[in-house]
Amino acid sequence: MQSLHAIEEMDSFLQTETITLLYISQPNCSVCHALLPQVEELLEEYPDIQARHMDASEVPEIAGRLSVMTVPAVLVFVEGKEMFRKARFVPMGELNQQLAKLNHFINE
């Protein structure tokens, strides 16, 4: 998953892609490191969903901008509007169901 390093990069990414997933983590978060490969593997099933990673310690203003209170956080947007989010302990089955519904709805 590619990384974004500035709020401006995030804004541009969210506005230029139809369905986007933003994964926010911090380096000292063991849950973040365990969850990232699972999310990347899940996204292989959804080639139309573009994903990026942001490090909240590198871009601390992301927390205030997106109201992220804990990491890891998985935020999904459609045309720049947030559709849903999962944070801290992300149930992969539930995330998969929501991505499948969203992908089906958008691509129909």
C-alpha positions, 0 to 999 in steps of 0.5 A, a space after each residue: 500500500 502506498 503512503 501519503 505524507 501530507 494533508 494535501 496529498 490525502 485531499 488530492 487522493 480522496 478527490 481524484 478516485 471514486 472509491 478510496 480506503 485510507 489506513 491510518 496507523 502509528 509506528 508503535 502500534 502492534 495492532 496496526 502492524 498486524 492489521 495492515 497485511 490483512 487489509 492489503 490482502 482483502 483489497 486484492 479482491 477489490 481492484 476498483 478500491 484505491 488504498 493509501 496509508 498514512 502515519 499519524 505520527 508523521 502527519 499529526 494533523 490527520 487526527 483532527 482533520 478526520 476525527 481519528 481518536 485511535 489507531 489503526 483506523 480504516 476509513 472508506 470514501 466515495 468521491 471524497 465523502 466518508 461512507 464508513 470507518 472502523 477503528 482499533 479492532 477491525 473485524 475483517 469479515 464485517 469490513 469485507 461485507 461493507 466493501 462488497 456492498 459498496 463495490 457492488 453499488 458503485 459498479 452497477 
